[in-house]
Amino acid sequence: MGDDPGRLYRLDGVAHIAGVINEEWFQELLGVLPPANQIQKFAVNCTWFQETFGEYPEGADEETVRHFARAYIMMLSDTQLFADKSGNRIHIRWLPFVARLEEMGGYS
């Protein structure tokens, strides 16, 4: 990714995002980019996540299921486990954690 190194850094080989919604990461990890009116600084409106990933299409391929799984984990993390006061935003800090679904079981 061609981002400014001051806004993007690497830890354990995974690019971590600091400061902005990274379009490439959203497209790659979730398969879709939220509209500009759904983005609030470092977060995306929860309603957009619910409308976009509320129910995955029948007969979805493996990559689509992965997109929906990542979105669901992000929603669960930010609304149930680590909710902010508003309760209506999903923070981008979860993108690096859902990047490698197979390794999530090793997180503590």
VMD Tcl script that builds the backbone (N, CA, C; Angstrom):
set m [mol new atoms 324]
animate dup $m
set s [atomselect $m all]
$s set {name element resname resid chain x y z} {
  {N N MET 1 A 0.839 -1.176 0.000}
  {CA C MET 1 A 0.000 0.000 0.000}
  {C C MET 1 A 0.882 1.236 0.000}
  {N N GLY 2 A 0.479 2.231 -0.712}
  {CA C GLY 2 A 1.305 3.404 -0.877}
  {C C GLY 2 A 1.029 4.503 0.114}
  {N N ASP 3 A 0.571 4.178 1.296}
  {CA C ASP 3 A 0.267 5.207 2.290}
  {C C ASP 3 A 1.521 5.807 2.891}
  {N N ASP 4 A 1.364 6.975 3.460}
  {CA C ASP 4 A 2.422 7.662 4.193}
  {C C ASP 4 A 2.847 6.784 5.363}
  {N N PRO 5 A 4.151 6.485 5.516}
  {CA C PRO 5 A 4.615 5.622 6.606}
  {C C PRO 5 A 4.229 6.140 7.988}
  {N N GLY 6 A 3.959 7.418 8.124}
  {CA C GLY 6 A 3.536 7.959 9.410}
  {C C GLY 6 A 2.135 7.537 9.792}
  {N N ARG 7 A 1.353 7.079 8.812}
  {CA C ARG 7 A -0.022 6.683 9.079}
  {C C ARG 7 A -0.225 5.179 9.015}
  {N N LEU 8 A 0.748 4.464 8.511}
  {CA C LEU 8 A 0.630 3.024 8.376}
  {C C LEU 8 A 1.905 2.386 8.893}
  {N N TYR 9 A 1.802 1.419 9.763}
  {CA C TYR 9 A 2.990 0.764 10.283}
  {C C TYR 9 A 2.759 -0.734 10.329}
  {N N ARG 10 A 3.831 -1.487 10.502}
  {CA C ARG 10 A 3.738 -2.941 10.509}
  {C C ARG 10 A 4.168 -3.503 11.857}
  {N N LEU 11 A 3.452 -4.521 12.283}
  {CA C LEU 11 A 3.766 -5.234 13.504}
  {C C LEU 11 A 3.524 -6.704 13.210}
  {N N ASP 12 A 4.539 -7.524 13.375}
  {CA C ASP 12 A 4.415 -8.955 13.112}
  {C C ASP 12 A 3.953 -9.223 11.678}
  {N N GLY 13 A 4.425 -8.410 10.739}
  {CA C GLY 13 A 4.104 -8.624 9.335}
  {C C GLY 13 A 2.727 -8.185 8.892}
  {N N VAL 14 A 1.918 -7.652 9.795}
  {CA C VAL 14 A 0.575 -7.207 9.449}
  {C C VAL 14 A 0.545 -5.693 9.463}
  {N N ALA 15 A -0.005 -5.098 8.423}
  {CA C ALA 15 A -0.116 -3.639 8.383}
  {C C ALA 15 A -1.207 -3.195 9.343}
  {N N HIS 16 A -0.893 -2.242 10.174}
  {CA C HIS 16 A -1.860 -1.688 11.116}
  {C C HIS 16 A -2.192 -0.271 10.685}
  {N N ILE 17 A -3.406 0.103 10.868}
  {CA C ILE 17 A -3.893 1.384 10.389}
  {C C ILE 17 A -3.924 2.378 11.536}
  {N N ALA 18 A -3.451 3.570 11.266}
  {CA C ALA 18 A -3.473 4.613 12.295}
  {C C ALA 18 A -3.882 5.920 11.652}
  {N N GLY 19 A -5.046 6.390 11.964}
  {CA C GLY 19 A -5.415 7.722 11.532}
  {C C GLY 19 A -6.524 7.855 10.520}
  {N N VAL 20 A -6.693 6.906 9.617}
  {CA C VAL 20 A -7.702 7.065 8.576}
  {C C VAL 20 A -8.326 5.720 8.224}
  {N N ILE 21 A -9.481 5.789 7.580}
  {CA C ILE 21 A -10.081 4.596 7.010}
  {C C ILE 21 A -9.285 4.277 5.751}
  {N N ASN 22 A -8.673 3.128 5.708}
  {CA C ASN 22 A -7.846 2.747 4.576}
  {C C ASN 22 A -8.706 1.991 3.574}
  {N N GLU 23 A -8.922 2.586 2.409}
  {CA C GLU 23 A -9.811 2.016 1.403}
  {C C GLU 23 A -9.374 0.633 0.949}
  {N N GLU 24 A -8.078 0.431 0.757}
  {CA C GLU 24 A -7.588 -0.868 0.304}
  {C C GLU 24 A -7.890 -1.959 1.323}
  {N N TRP 25 A -7.715 -1.647 2.602}
  {CA C TRP 25 A -7.976 -2.637 3.644}
  {C C TRP 25 A -9.446 -2.992 3.703}
  {N N PHE 26 A -10.321 -2.005 3.643}
  {CA C PHE 26 A -11.747 -2.310 3.666}
  {C C PHE 26 A -12.133 -3.160 2.468}
  {N N GLN 27 A -11.665 -2.798 1.310}
  {CA C GLN 27 A -12.006 -3.543 0.102}
  {C C GLN 27 A -11.483 -4.971 0.178}
  {N N GLU 28 A -10.254 -5.147 0.625}
  {CA C GLU 28 A -9.656 -6.477 0.693}
  {C C GLU 28 A -10.280 -7.338 1.788}
  {N N LEU 29 A -10.471 -6.784 2.972}
  {CA C LEU 29 A -10.919 -7.579 4.115}
  {C C LEU 29 A -12.427 -7.718 4.224}
  {N N LEU 30 A -13.168 -6.716 3.751}
  {CA C LEU 30 A -14.621 -6.763 3.871}
  {C C LEU 30 A -15.330 -6.813 2.524}
  {N N GLY 31 A -14.599 -6.591 1.439}
  {CA C GLY 31 A -15.191 -6.685 0.115}
  {C C GLY 31 A -16.000 -5.484 -0.319}
  {N N VAL 32 A -16.040 -4.459 0.507}
  {CA C VAL 32 A -16.847 -3.274 0.208}
  {C C VAL 32 A -16.283 -2.088 0.969}
  {N N LEU 33 A -16.491 -0.912 0.437}
  {CA C LEU 33 A -16.025 0.313 1.074}
  {C C LEU 33 A -17.228 1.091 1.585}
  {N N PRO 34 A -17.228 1.517 2.854}
  {CA C PRO 34 A -18.369 2.289 3.353}
  {C C PRO 34 A -18.447 3.648 2.663}
  {N N PRO 35 A -19.653 4.143 2.410}
  {CA C PRO 35 A -19.801 5.475 1.822}
  {C C PRO 35 A -19.242 6.538 2.765}
  {N N ALA 36 A -18.790 7.632 2.203}
  {CA C ALA 36 A -18.177 8.707 2.999}
  {C C ALA 36 A -19.103 9.208 4.100}
  {N N ASN 37 A -20.411 9.221 3.857}
  {CA C ASN 37 A -21.338 9.725 4.877}
  {C C ASN 37 A -21.542 8.750 6.038}
  {N N GLN 38 A -20.956 7.550 5.945}
  {CA C GLN 38 A -21.049 6.568 7.029}
  {C C GLN 38 A -19.779 6.499 7.874}
  {N N ILE 39 A -18.778 7.281 7.490}
  {CA C ILE 39 A -17.492 7.281 8.186}
  {C C ILE 39 A -17.412 8.473 9.120}
  {N N GLN 40 A -17.028 8.213 10.361}
  {CA C GLN 40 A -16.838 9.252 11.370}
  {C C GLN 40 A -15.431 9.119 11.934}
  {N N LYS 41 A -14.525 9.859 11.405}
  {CA C LYS 41 A -13.133 9.886 11.858}
  {C C LYS 41 A -12.497 8.499 11.803}
  {N N PHE 42 A -12.414 7.780 12.923}
  {CA C PHE 42 A -11.763 6.463 12.980}
  {C C PHE 42 A -12.772 5.322 13.057}
  {N N ALA 43 A -14.020 5.592 12.732}
  {CA C ALA 43 A -15.063 4.588 12.895}
  {C C ALA 43 A -16.072 4.653 11.753}
  {N N VAL 44 A -16.833 3.570 11.636}
  {CA C VAL 44 A -17.894 3.475 10.636}
  {C C VAL 44 A -19.195 3.260 11.398}
  {N N ASN 45 A -20.270 3.875 10.922}
  {CA C ASN 45 A -21.563 3.744 11.593}
  {C C ASN 45 A -21.992 2.281 11.673}
  {N N CYS 46 A -22.466 1.902 12.826}
  {CA C CYS 46 A -22.896 0.529 13.074}
  {C C CYS 46 A -24.070 0.157 12.166}
  {N N THR 47 A -24.952 1.111 11.887}
  {CA C THR 47 A -26.102 0.814 11.030}
  {C C THR 47 A -25.654 0.378 9.639}
  {N N TRP 48 A -24.571 0.982 9.126}
  {CA C TRP 48 A -24.058 0.571 7.816}
  {C C TRP 48 A -23.574 -0.873 7.879}
  {N N PHE 49 A -22.850 -1.224 8.946}
  {CA C PHE 49 A -22.386 -2.605 9.100}
  {C C PHE 49 A -23.579 -3.557 9.151}
  {N N GLN 50 A -24.596 -3.210 9.918}
  {CA C GLN 50 A -25.760 -4.084 10.061}
  {C C GLN 50 A -26.515 -4.239 8.749}
  {N N GLU 51 A -26.681 -3.136 8.020}
  {CA C GLU 51 A -27.387 -3.199 6.740}
  {C C GLU 51 A -26.586 -3.963 5.689}
  {N N THR 52 A -25.273 -3.786 5.705}
  {CA C THR 52 A -24.419 -4.405 4.695}
  {C C THR 52 A -24.130 -5.867 4.995}
  {N N PHE 53 A -23.924 -6.199 6.263}
  {CA C PHE 53 A -23.498 -7.549 6.630}
  {C C PHE 53 A -24.498 -8.277 7.522}
  {N N GLY 54 A -25.714 -7.798 7.595}
  {CA C GLY 54 A -26.713 -8.398 8.468}
  {C C GLY 54 A -27.054 -9.836 8.115}
  {N N GLU 55 A -27.082 -10.137 6.832}
  {CA C GLU 55 A -27.431 -11.477 6.389}
  {C C GLU 55 A -26.688 -11.764 5.094}
  {N N TYR 56 A -25.866 -12.805 5.096}
  {CA C TYR 56 A -25.109 -13.061 3.866}
  {C C TYR 56 A -25.947 -13.856 2.879}
  {N N PRO 57 A -25.651 -13.671 1.597}
  {CA C PRO 57 A -26.462 -14.298 0.553}
  {C C PRO 57 A -26.347 -15.821 0.563}
  {N N GLU 58 A -27.441 -16.468 0.249}
  {CA C GLU 58 A -27.453 -17.924 0.179}
  {C C GLU 58 A -26.520 -18.381 -0.936}
  {N N GLY 59 A -25.769 -19.418 -0.670}
  {CA C GLY 59 A -24.839 -19.942 -1.661}
  {C C GLY 59 A -23.594 -19.089 -1.836}
  {N N ALA 60 A -23.275 -18.290 -0.825}
  {CA C ALA 60 A -22.105 -17.404 -0.902}
  {C C ALA 60 A -20.824 -18.220 -0.996}
  {N N ASP 61 A -19.862 -17.700 -1.755}
  {CA C ASP 61 A -18.573 -18.381 -1.867}
  {C C ASP 61 A -17.760 -18.170 -0.587}
  {N N GLU 62 A -16.638 -18.876 -0.493}
  {CA C GLU 62 A -15.822 -18.846 0.727}
  {C C GLU 62 A -15.324 -17.441 1.059}
  {N N GLU 63 A -14.928 -16.682 0.054}
  {CA C GLU 63 A -14.418 -15.327 0.297}
  {C C GLU 63 A -15.513 -14.410 0.846}
  {N N THR 64 A -16.730 -14.543 0.336}
  {CA C THR 64 A -17.847 -13.743 0.846}
  {C C THR 64 A -18.139 -14.103 2.294}
  {N N VAL 65 A -18.100 -15.384 2.614}
  {CA C VAL 65 A -18.312 -15.816 4.000}
  {C C VAL 65 A -17.233 -15.220 4.898}
  {N N ARG 66 A -15.994 -15.170 4.431}
  {CA C ARG 66 A -14.904 -14.560 5.204}
  {C C ARG 66 A -15.174 -13.070 5.435}
  {N N HIS 67 A -15.628 -12.360 4.406}
  {CA C HIS 67 A -15.955 -10.939 4.559}
  {C C HIS 67 A -17.011 -10.751 5.644}
  {N N PHE 68 A -18.061 -11.551 5.590}
  {CA C PHE 68 A -19.136 -11.433 6.565}
  {C C PHE 68 A -18.664 -11.832 7.963}
  {N N ALA 69 A -17.811 -12.852 8.052}
  {CA C ALA 69 A -17.276 -13.261 9.356}
  {C C ALA 69 A -16.441 -12.147 9.967}
  {N N ARG 70 A -15.597 -11.514 9.161}
  {CA C ARG 70 A -14.778 -10.403 9.664}
  {C C ARG 70 A -15.661 -9.262 10.160}
  {N N ALA 71 A -16.658 -8.907 9.366}
  {CA C ALA 71 A -17.560 -7.816 9.753}
  {C C ALA 71 A -18.302 -8.166 11.042}
  {N N TYR 72 A -18.772 -9.412 11.154}
  {CA C TYR 72 A -19.492 -9.833 12.352}
  {C C TYR 72 A -18.595 -9.759 13.587}
  {N N ILE 73 A -17.361 -10.212 13.460}
  {CA C ILE 73 A -16.421 -10.165 14.584}
  {C C ILE 73 A -16.144 -8.719 14.979}
  {N N MET 74 A -15.997 -7.841 13.981}
  {CA C MET 74 A -15.782 -6.420 14.286}
  {C C MET 74 A -16.989 -5.836 15.009}
  {N N MET 75 A -18.207 -6.160 14.532}
  {CA C MET 75 A -19.419 -5.651 15.185}
  {C C MET 75 A -19.524 -6.181 16.609}
  {N N LEU 76 A -19.287 -7.464 16.788}
  {CA C LEU 76 A -19.359 -8.073 18.115}
  {C C LEU 76 A -18.337 -7.452 19.058}
  {N N SER 77 A -17.120 -7.274 18.575}
  {CA C SER 77 A -16.055 -6.697 19.402}
  {C C SER 77 A -16.400 -5.294 19.867}
  {N N ASP 78 A -16.913 -4.483 18.963}
  {CA C ASP 78 A -17.135 -3.075 19.302}
  {C C ASP 78 A -18.496 -2.786 19.924}
  {N N THR 79 A -19.460 -3.684 19.782}
  {CA C THR 79 A -20.766 -3.411 20.383}
  {C C THR 79 A -20.995 -4.180 21.680}
  {N N GLN 80 A -20.350 -5.329 21.828}
  {CA C GLN 80 A -20.581 -6.150 23.014}
  {C C GLN 80 A -19.380 -6.219 23.954}
  {N N LEU 81 A -18.203 -6.415 23.406}
  {CA C LEU 81 A -17.028 -6.627 24.247}
  {C C LEU 81 A -16.332 -5.338 24.658}
  {N N PHE 82 A -16.160 -4.424 23.718}
  {CA C PHE 82 A -15.418 -3.187 23.981}
  {C C PHE 82 A -16.212 -1.982 23.501}
  {N N ALA 83 A -17.452 -1.900 23.867}
  {CA C ALA 83 A -18.341 -0.842 23.374}
  {C C ALA 83 A -17.898 0.537 23.849}
  {N N ASP 84 A -18.064 1.519 22.958}
  {CA C ASP 84 A -17.809 2.899 23.357}
  {C C ASP 84 A -19.112 3.487 23.905}
  {N N LYS 85 A -19.068 4.710 24.348}
  {CA C LYS 85 A -20.242 5.327 24.964}
  {C C LYS 85 A -21.410 5.453 23.999}
  {N N SER 86 A -21.115 5.728 22.741}
  {CA C SER 86 A -22.197 5.924 21.779}
  {C C SER 86 A -22.869 4.605 21.414}
  {N N GLY 87 A -22.074 3.551 21.292}
  {CA C GLY 87 A -22.617 2.256 20.935}
  {C C GLY 87 A -23.098 2.158 19.498}
  {N N ASN 88 A -22.794 3.162 18.683}
  {CA C ASN 88 A -23.293 3.128 17.311}
  {C C ASN 88 A -22.197 3.243 16.259}
  {N N ARG 89 A -20.964 2.960 16.644}
  {CA C ARG 89 A -19.842 3.033 15.701}
  {C C ARG 89 A -18.958 1.796 15.849}
  {N N ILE 90 A -18.363 1.390 14.723}
  {CA C ILE 90 A -17.407 0.289 14.711}
  {C C ILE 90 A -16.048 0.896 14.399}
  {N N HIS 91 A -15.120 0.764 15.315}
  {CA C HIS 91 A -13.801 1.387 15.171}
  {C C HIS 91 A -12.933 0.585 14.201}
  {N N ILE 92 A -12.072 1.288 13.455}
  {CA C ILE 92 A -11.198 0.611 12.492}
  {C C ILE 92 A -10.079 -0.171 13.161}
  {N N ARG 93 A -9.887 0.001 14.446}
  {CA C ARG 93 A -8.786 -0.704 15.133}
  {C C ARG 93 A -8.921 -2.219 15.032}
  {N N TRP 94 A -10.118 -2.719 14.722}
  {CA C TRP 94 A -10.324 -4.164 14.657}
  {C C TRP 94 A -9.901 -4.766 13.323}
  {N N LEU 95 A -9.700 -3.955 12.297}
  {CA C LEU 95 A -9.313 -4.508 10.990}
  {C C LEU 95 A -8.065 -5.390 11.045}
  {N N PRO 96 A -6.982 -4.961 11.686}
  {CA C PRO 96 A -5.799 -5.835 11.722}
  {C C PRO 96 A -6.037 -7.159 12.441}
  {N N PHE 97 A -6.933 -7.158 13.418}
  {CA C PHE 97 A -7.186 -8.380 14.176}
  {C C PHE 97 A -7.997 -9.392 13.385}
  {N N VAL 98 A -8.846 -8.915 12.482}
  {CA C VAL 98 A -9.657 -9.841 11.690}
  {C C VAL 98 A -9.018 -10.155 10.340}
  {N N ALA 99 A -7.845 -9.594 10.075}
  {CA C ALA 99 A -7.182 -9.804 8.784}
  {C C ALA 99 A -6.864 -11.278 8.554}
  {N N ARG 100 A -6.405 -11.966 9.585}
  {CA C ARG 100 A -6.037 -13.379 9.459}
  {C C ARG 100 A -6.944 -14.198 10.368}
  {N N LEU 101 A -8.084 -14.581 9.842}
  {CA C LEU 101 A -9.082 -15.301 10.631}
  {C C LEU 101 A -8.539 -16.589 11.240}
  {N N GLU 102 A -7.692 -17.287 10.500}
  {CA C GLU 102 A -7.178 -18.569 10.972}
  {C C GLU 102 A -6.336 -18.428 12.235}
  {N N GLU 103 A -5.757 -17.260 12.455}
  {CA C GLU 103 A -4.875 -17.059 13.601}
  {C C GLU 103 A -5.576 -16.409 14.791}
  {N N MET 104 A -6.854 -16.116 14.663}
  {CA C MET 104 A -7.555 -15.421 15.744}
  {C C MET 104 A -7.610 -16.225 17.034}
  {N N GLY 105 A -7.609 -17.524 16.943}
  {CA C GLY 105 A -7.650 -18.355 18.136}
  {C C GLY 105 A -6.418 -18.208 19.011}
  {N N GLY 106 A -5.335 -17.686 18.464}
  {CA C GLY 106 A -4.097 -17.508 19.217}
  {C C GLY 106 A -3.993 -16.175 19.924}
  {N N TYR 107 A -4.975 -15.287 19.701}
  {CA C TYR 107 A -4.940 -13.983 20.368}
  {C C TYR 107 A -5.329 -14.143 21.831}
  {N N SER 108 A -4.734 -13.314 22.670}
  {CA C SER 108 A -5.124 -13.381 24.086}
  {C C SER 108 A -5.579 -12.029 24.564}
}
mol reanalyze $m
mol bondsrecalc $m
mol representation Tube
mol addrep $m
